[in-house]
Amino acid sequence: MNSLIDVKNLKKFYGTNKALNETNFAVYENEIFGLLGANGAGKTTTLECIESLREYDGGSISVMGLSPEDALKKGITGIQLQSSSLPDLITAKEAMKLFCTWRGVDFRNDLLDTFGFKNMYNKYYKSMSTGQKRRLHLALALAHNPKILFLDEPTAGLDVEGRVTLHEEIKKLKKMGVTIILASHDMAEVESLCDRVGIMVKGNIKTFGTPKEIALKTKNECSILLKTDKKIDFDFFNFEIDKNGYYKIKTEKILETIHEIINYIKSNDAQLLDIYLEQPSLEQRFIEITKEAQD
């Protein structure tokens, strides 16, 4: 796969505090790569170093073969910061004109329309909701058609409707060929959007993979939940019965256990009414990794 961003042995110190500790990862073309971590894990610092907004103390960063500074100057990268602001009395149209002039491109009314400002070109920034401000900043970050987009906690502070709307726009950008790096501590957001994830703990990435791959590395067992037409004593399994009458059997050997369960049900002249798997979650694995790092 073609990597657009390569981060090698990245170090950043704040006094004696080691914010980034030889961080290594790559981001591939047209993927959404998520940096997942608790507050203070190093996500924002990592992004700011790649964005050329913060100097780093060691290691190297390549953005499509360029330094972060040159990539920003050439318009390869677009940035939506975790916390952004514009003057209270600037309108959506004026903000877009300002950014387009800065980037040397034609006015992008198409982006304002796409992100919900079709009938609000003259709305003042101070009058916008949190969701509208988030969408405007995303539109401004895309004014020059960047190849790579950085999103730092893009849906922080949004209500459910605002989150869903912004998630849909992010997915559309991926379909248009934009490569996206997203920093978040929201498990549901990462699982919904990201092709691959790196979990950060204390300035280092502890594991990589798809959300599903990382979740399956958990030490927790899978659970098989099933319901039958009559009560059965699964005497060779440890099981629980939940409030809905489902038997819950934990196992590390899913196929073998299901086979045994079905045979046992048949031998008791019973019928299987429903069965499903309750697999480990990304959140469970994240908690495990965080605790391991603290031990």
DOLUMVEX-63594 format. One record per residue (C-alpha): x, y, z negated. Coordinates in steps of 0.2 Angstrom, whole numbers, plus 5000, padded with zeros to 4 digits. Layout:
XYZ
...
//
This chain:
500050005000
500650185004
500950274988
500650464989
501250504971
502750424962
503150464944
504750384937
505350394919
504450554916
504950644900
504150794891
504650864874
503750994863
505151034851
505450864843
503850794848
504050674863
502450704873
502950594888
504050444885
504750384901
503050374910
503050274926
501650244939
501150264957
499550334965
499050254982
498250334997
496350364996
496050284978
495350364963
496650334949
496150354931
497250404917
496250344901
496750394884
496250474867
496550654864
498350694863
498850534872
499750634886
498550634900
498450824903
500250844901
500550714914
499350804926
500150974923
501850904927
501250834943
500250984947
501851094945
500951194931
502251134918
504051094918
504650924913
506250864904
506750714913
506250584926
505650624944
503950664952
503650644971
502050704979
502050644997
503950654997
503950834990
504250904973
502650954964
502951144967
503151114986
501651004987
500651144978
501351284990
500951175006
499151155000
499350964998
498550964980
496951034973
496751064955
495251064943
495851104926
495151044910
494751214905
494451344918
493751524919
493351664931
492851844927
491051854921
490451974935
491251884950
489951794960
490051624968
490251694985
491651814979
492551674970
492551574986
493151724997
494551754984
495151574984
495051555003
496051715006
497351654994
497451495003
497451575020
495851485026
494151535033
492751565021
492051395015
490151425013
489951235017
490751195000
489651314991
488151235000
488751064996
488951094977
487251174974
487551364978
486551374994
485351494987
486451564973
487951644982
487651804972
487451724955
488651794942
489851674934
489251724917
487551674921
487951494927
487651344917
489151234912
488751114926
488651254939
490351314933
491051144934
490451124952
491051294957
492751254951
492751094960
492251184976
493651314974
494951174972
494351094988
494351264998
495951215008
495551035011
496850964999
497450785002
497650754984
496450814970
496750824951
495250814940
495550844921
494050794911
492850844925
491250814917
491650864899
490150964892
488950914905
487250844902
486750674910
486050744926
487550854928
488750704926
487850604938
487850744951
489650774949
490050584950
489150574966
490150714974
491750634968
491350474977
490950574993
492650654992
493450474991
492450425007
493150585015
494950515012
495350624997
496550534985
495950584967
496850574950
495650584936
496050604917
494750554905
494350484888
492550434894
492550244897
490950244907
491550384918
493150284922
492250124925
491050204937
492350304947
494050224946
494850094958
496350084946
496650134928
498150174918
497950174899
499050304890
499550284872
500850404864
501450474880
501650304889
500550204900
500350034892
499349944906
498749954923
497349874934
495649894939
494449924925
493849744926
495549674926
496049774911
494449724902
494749534905
496449544897
495649574880
495849454866
493949444863
493049294870
491649294883
489949264876
488649154885
486849204881
485449084886
483649054882
482748884883
480848834882
481048754865
482248754851
483848654853
485248624840
486848654849
487848544836
489448544846
489548734848
489648874836
488148984840
487049134835
485249174839
484949354843
483349454839
482649414857
482849224854
484449204865
485749084859
487449164859
488949054862
490749124862
492049034873
493649064883
493248924895
491648994904
491348864918
491648714907
490548774893
489148814905
489248644912
489148564895
487748674890
486648634905
486948444902
486548464884
484948554888
484448414900
484848274888
483548364876
482148374889
482248554888
482248684902
483448834904
482448994906
483849124907
485749134906
486949274908
488749324903
489249454891
491049494896
492349594887
492249784890
493549914895
493249994879
493649834869
495349824878
495650004875
495449994857
496549844856
497949924865
497850084854
497849974838
499349874845
500350034848
499950094830
500549934822
//
